[in-house]
Structure formats: structure tokens, C-alpha cells
Amino acid sequence: MMTRSHTSLLATSALAAEAAAAGLLWAGPGRMLAAASAHALAAVFFAAFLRRRAQRLEIEAAGRGAWLTFALASAVLPLVGPLALGALMARLARLDGSADAVLAHAALTPDLDAPFVASSAATDIGAASFEARLRFDPDPASRRAAVLATRRLRNPADATRLLRLALRDHGEEVRLLAHALLEDRERHAYDAIEQLTRELAAAPVERRGPIACLLAEASLDLCTAGLVSGELESFTLRRARALMEDARAAAPIRASASAALLFGRVLLRQGESRGAQAAFEESRRLGAPDPLTAPYFAEIAFRTRAAAPSLEQPA
């Protein structure tokens, strides 16, 4: 409230100085110096007002360059310059609130029970055809609904892929909404990793193994969700593998079926099918249920074109 009052005071002072300059000019040629001084003072007030407005709208306007731009616009174009810059800032900050209005009523975290809102213009497209809506539906409301519906997709990688597709949409509101949802997913993932990293650094020796497994799983989830790629994904996987190798050096973790399964998932993501298969077999020997390991054995068999191991437990 104080900042907004200060901004209003600067605008009022600038208008008053500009009015005084106009009055002095009207009074006659002998007041030219006083009018110029009043106009210069108005330009300073307008520059301060525009900078405050930029800060309030979270627009980067730091440094002397911004001050000089605001002051020159106010001096060369009295009233018109500041008003035009203010309108431009409002446009850049999206003060119309159209996309914000959608986000204000949307929980950005994934919601498996979120209903899919179908528009009347696209009732012929099924609720599961999110990609078809984003690519071909001419109705922007339908495309926004498809973006929102990615919150209830069970596969995070599918949601990330569709959100990245929506970032290329020709509608600005669709792009803004997709960017907000994608940024929210990334923020939640990195927040979890940072919290576990702090816990691991402060944990006693007996607790480091379980926390390292949790951190490795969070790092792997970052990769499988499609939030990182390329060299960053390779680095994240190497870190997850190192965490698992250190954790499995301790007896309690070494005898854990879930830890062996997680280690196999990391190796499989790195493309090491043989090591991953050994880890999955170890996980199954340690008690992992067959339905849990069978998909990974099938994926390895597909990659290597070999027959999947039997699901029967060894005698």
C-alpha cells in the first residue's frame, strides 16, 4: 500500500510540475527559464514514477539506462511519452488478467481427479486426445482446457511433452498457461531434490543410506518426467547412480529389494541393459513381486531382442 501511494504521489507531482511549466509558458517569453526548470522537474518525477511502476509490475528496469530512457521520453514527449511507456508496461505485464484469471482458479499441482472441461466446439474429440486438441482444435478455450487437463495424466513424461507442445501454440494465453504449469512441475521437482540434499548433508551415518535412495529416486524422476535432457540428464543420472552405489555399500540397503529395483531403473535409463537386468534379478531374489519387475524385463528384452526371463520364482 505504501509503495502504491508513493507511486501515485510521484505521478501527481509530475503532473503538477508539467502544469506549472505550461502555465509559465503561457505567461510569456520571460518565464522560459522557469518553465524549462519545471518541465525538467516533471521529467524527473515521471522517470521515478515509471521506474516504480516497472518494479510493481515486476519488469526489469534497473540501472542508469532505464532512468535515462524514462527521463528522455518524459522530456521530449511531455505527458505522451510517460503515458505511452506506462501503457507498454501494462501490456508487457499482462494486466488484462485473461491468463491470470484461468490460473487463479487452477491448482498447478497434478490432480488425478481433475475433470476435463470440454468445449462445445470440439465435442467430437475424445477427452484423452489432448495432443489432437493442442494441434488441430481452432478453439483457444478447448486448447486451454487440454493444457489444464495435463494435470491428471498419470505419466509425468506425457504431461511434460504436451506442455512443451503447448508452448508453441499461436495463442498467447495457451502459451502462458502451459509455461506456468511446466514451471510449477519443475519447481516442485527441484524443491524436493534441494530438500533431500540438505537432509542428506545433515543426516547421521545410519540415516544417510535411506535418504540417498530417496534423493536418487527424485533425481531419476526428474529425468523420466522429461524435465531435463541432454548433458544435464546424463549428469543427473550419474549423480543418482553414485548415490545408489554409496547407499548399497551398507548392509541394510544392500539387502533391500526396492533399492536394487531403483538401481536397475537408473542403469536402464543410462542404457546399461546388462547391469540393469542383473539389478532387477537381484531385486526379484530379494522379494520384489513379479508384476513390479516384469515390465522392466520386457523393456530389456525389447532393447536386446532377447527372450524375457521367466516370471517363476527359483526353487
N, C-alpha and C positions, 0 to 999 in steps of 0.2 A: 504493500500500500504506500509506504514511504517512497519507494522508487518511482511508482506511478505518479505520485504527487509532485515529486521533483521534476519528472519529465514534463508534466503539464505546466509547471512553473517556468521551465525553460522555454517552452513554446509560447506561453503568454508574454514573457519578457521579450522574446524575439519579435513577436507581432507588435508589441508596444513600441519597440525601438524602430521598427520599419515604419510604423505610422508616424512616429516623430520625424523620421527622415523625410517622409512625404510632405508633412506639414511645413518643415523648414524649407524644402524646395519651393513649395507654393508661396512662401512668404517673400521670396525674391532672391536675386543673384547674390546678395550679400551674405546669405546664410549657407552658401555652398559648402564651406568647410565644416560647419556644424552638421549639415545633412550627411556629408560623407562619413563623418565620425559616427553618427547614429546608425547609418547603414552598415558600417564595419562592425559595430557592436551587435547589430541584429544578425549579421552573418556568423559571428562567434556564438551567439545564443542558439542559432539554428543548427550550427555544427554540433554543439553539445547536445542539443535535443535529438538530432539524428543518431548520434552515437549511443545515447541512452536507449533510444528506440531499438537500435540494432541489438544491443545487449539483451533487452527484454524479449526480443523475438529470436534470441539465440543465433544471431547471424554474426559471423566473424567480421569485426570492424576495428581491430586493434592497430596501433602504430600511427606514425605521423601521416602515412599515405591516406588513411581513411579520414583523418581530420582535415587534411588539405583538400581532399575531394569534396567533403561536405561544405567546407568554407567557401571554396571556389564556386560550387553550384549555387550557394546562397547569395554570394556577392554578384555573380554575373547574371543570374536569373532570380531577381527578388520575388519571393513568395512562390513562384512557379517551380524553381529548382528544388527547394525543400519539399514541396508537396509532391512533385514527381518522384523524388527519391523515397519519400515515405510510402507512396503507393507501390513502388517497386519492391520495397522491403516486405510490405504486406503480401504481395504476390509470391515472393520467394518463400515466405514463412507459411504459406497456405492458410491464411487467416479465414478463408471461406469455410473451413472446417468440414468439408464434404468427406474426405477420407478419415479425418479425426472422428467424425460422427459415427462412422462404421466401427472404428477401433474402440470407441468409448463403450460400446455395448458388446464387445467381443473379448472373451478370455483368450489370451495369446498362448497359454499353455495347451498342449494336446488334450483334447477331450474326446474320449471314445464314444460318448453318448450324445455328442452334439448333433442336432438334427441337420439334415441337408435341406437348405432352402432353395427350392426350385422356382424358377420364374416361369410365368405363363408363356413366354416367348420361346421356351426351349423344353417343353414338356415331352418332346419326342426323344430327348437324350436321357439315358438312364443316369441314376444318381451316382453310379460307380464310374461313369465316363468323365472324370474330371479333366483329363487331358483333352478329350474331344471338345468339351466346353471351352477350355482355355484357347484352343487353336482355332475353332471354327464358329463359335457362337457369337453373333453380332451384338447381342445384348450385354452391355457392360455390367448390369446388375447380376446377370447369370454368371458371368466370369468372376465377379467379386464373391458370389456365393460359392463357387467352386474353390476359390482360394481359401475361404474360411473353412470349407469342409475338409481341407487337408489336415485340420487338427484332429480328426477322428480316424485317420488312416493308421493302421496297426504297424505298418512298416515305415520307420522314420526315413529310410532312403527314398521311398516313393514320394513322401511328402516334400523332402528337400528337392528332388528332381522337378516336381511340379511347381514348387515355389520359384525355382530358378527359371523355369519356363515362363511363369507369370511376370518375372522381372523384365521380360522383353515385350510385354503387352503394349499395344499402342495407346491404351487408356492410362492416364496418369494415376487415377485413383486405384486401379488394379495393381499397378506397379508399387505404389506406396504401401498398400495393404500387404502385398507379398514381401516387400522389404521388411516391414515391421514384424511379420510372423517369422521370417527367416532369421532376422536379427535376434528375436526372442529365443528361438531354439539354440542359436549359437551362444547366447549369453548364459542360458541355463546349463549348457554342457560345460562351458569354460568355468563357470562358478563352481560347479561340482568338482572339477579337476583341481581348481585352486584350493578349495576347502580340504580335499583329501591330501593334497600336497602339504598343507600346513599341519594337518593331523599326523601325517607320516613323520614329518621333521620333529615333532614334539612327542611322539609316542615312545613308550618304553620298549625294550627289546622284545618282550613277549607279545606285544601288540603289533609290531611292525609287519609281520607276515600277512595277517588278515587285511590290514589297511593297504598294503602294497597290492594285494589281489584286487581290492575294490578300485584302487587307482588305475591299475592295468585295465580293468573292465571298462571304467569310464573312458579311458583313452581309446580302447578298441571301439566302443560305441560311437565315439566322435568320428571314427573312420567309416564304420559301417553305415552311419547315418548320412554319409556323403557331405559332411560339413568341412572336411579337409581333403585335399587331394595332392597329387604330385609329390614333391620333395617333402612337404610338410607332413603328408600322410606317412611317408617312409620313416621320417624322424619319429613321429608319434608311435608307430608300430615298433620301432627299435627300442624306444623307451619302455613300452608296455612289455616287450619280451624280456628286457633286462630286469624289470620289476618282478616278473613271474619267476625268472631264473633265481633271483635272490631269495624270493619268498619260498620257493620249493626246496631250497637248500636246508630249511628247517624241517624237522621230523613231522610236526602236526600238519603242515601244508603239503608235504610230500605224500602223505597218506590220504589226501583229500581228493575225492573223485571230481568235485566241482572245479578244483584248482587245475587238475590235469585236463579237464574239458576246456577250461578257459585258455590254458597254454596252447592246446591244439587249435583253438579258434584263431589265436594270434598268429601261429605258424601258418595256418591255412590262408589267412589274409595276406601274409607275406609271400605266398606262393610256394611254400615248402611242403608239398603234399606228403612226402615220405615221413618227415618229422611229425607232421600233424596227425597222420594215421597212427603212428606209434603212441602219441599222446592220447588219442581217442580210445585206442585199445587198452591203454593203461587205465583210463577213466572208467571203461566198462568193467575191467577186472576189479576196480575198487568199489564198484556198486552202482555206477551210473545206469539208469534204466535204458533199455534198448530204444524206445521211441525218442529218447533225447539224443542219442548218438547216431541213430540210423540216417538222418538227413546229411550229417557231415560225411559219413562213409560213402553215401551216394554221390555227394559232390566230388569227393576224391576220386571215386570210380569214374565219374564223368570226365574229370580232368585227365586222368591217366588212361582212360579207356580200358580199365580192368574190372573184373567182377568184384562186386561189393562183398565184404566179409559176411559170413552167416551171422544172423542175429541170435543164434542159440548160444547160451552161456556155456563155457567149457566145463567139463565134468570136474 
